[in-house]
Amino acid sequence: METSNQFERIEVYQPPPLGGRRLVRLNTEMDNSQFRRSILTWISLSVLLILYPAMSLYQVDDMGNILNSLNQGTLMVLLISTIVVQWIIFMLLYVSTFRENTGLVGLGFKKPRWIDLAWAVAFLLGANLTLSGVAFVLAQVGMPMPGEIGMLIPTDITGKLVWVAVSITAGVCEEAAFRGYLMTRLKLLMGTGSWIVPTLVSAVAFGACHAYQGIPGFIVISIYGLLFSLLYLRTGSLWPGIIAHFFQDFGALFFPH
């Protein structure tokens, strides 16, 4: 008499991995399976977590005086210097990704899609509404956003063209740095399946790099960085964040703040 093997065919339920299918797919879509740390990994992380924020923190006390003393010439020097510094950092990250055996695709540089534009527009609407609420609450407790930042917006044609270059640079370089590189590398080095710590560290580092706007600016920009990180995790691509970041900065020409 043959015995039944039906119990051997019973499938045992396995819960989905922590973070949901979207984050699991994000882990596999980015080609980081061959990641290997190098000395450039540590140099890049040191720049993003220590050197770059320190440059901004150093300017906190003097930024008001600096902005009040700006003329069109010194403003151009400041903006062009920002462009140069950010592209130098981007090139460091670019070289690092190849030394790490991942390339830029490991940061989320995928083929751009039309849906990325839709994500960017929807994100801008929701994020700016959220940040307006945060800024309103801060103002009510005696921490209004500094108004001097509008002085960074050029008023002549040449300056506005330079500002467009600043907007493109910030969109590509800052998203690649704080979302693409910092988040993925922290997660890989920590060896964790969770994106919580990399997301929070990235948001705070991003806010610290804008600390020249004072404590209110640090809080608002950190929250903005957190929202950009969530967009990055949701879409699995850097392009929605790059597009949204560009439009945010470019829009300052028409709506200075």
Sequence and secondary structure as in RCSB ss.txt:
>XXXX:A:sequence
METSNQFERIEVYQPPPLGGRRLVRLNTEMDNSQFRRSILTWISLSVLLILYPAMSLYQVDDMGNILNSLNQGTL
MVLLISTIVVQWIIFMLLYVSTFRENTGLVGLGFKKPRWIDLAWAVAFLLGANLTLSGVAFVLAQVGMPMPGEIG
MLIPTDITGKLVWVAVSITAGVCEEAAFRGYLMTRLKLLMGTGSWIVPTLVSAVAFGACHAYQGIPGFIVISIYG
LLFSLLYLRTGSLWPGIIAHFFQDFGALFFPH
>XXXX:A:secstr
     GGGG        TTHHHHHHHHHHSS TT    HHHHHHHHIIIIIHHHHHHHTTTTHHHHHHT  HHHH
HHHHHHHHHHHHHHHHHHHHHHHHTT  GGGGT     HHHHHHHHHHHHHHHHHHHHHHHHHHHTT    GGGG
GGS  SHHHHHHHHHHHHHIIIIIIIIIIIIHHHHHHHHHT S  HHHHHHHHHHHHHTTGGGHHHHHHHHHHHH
HHHHHHHHHHS SHHHHHHHHHHHHGGGTS  
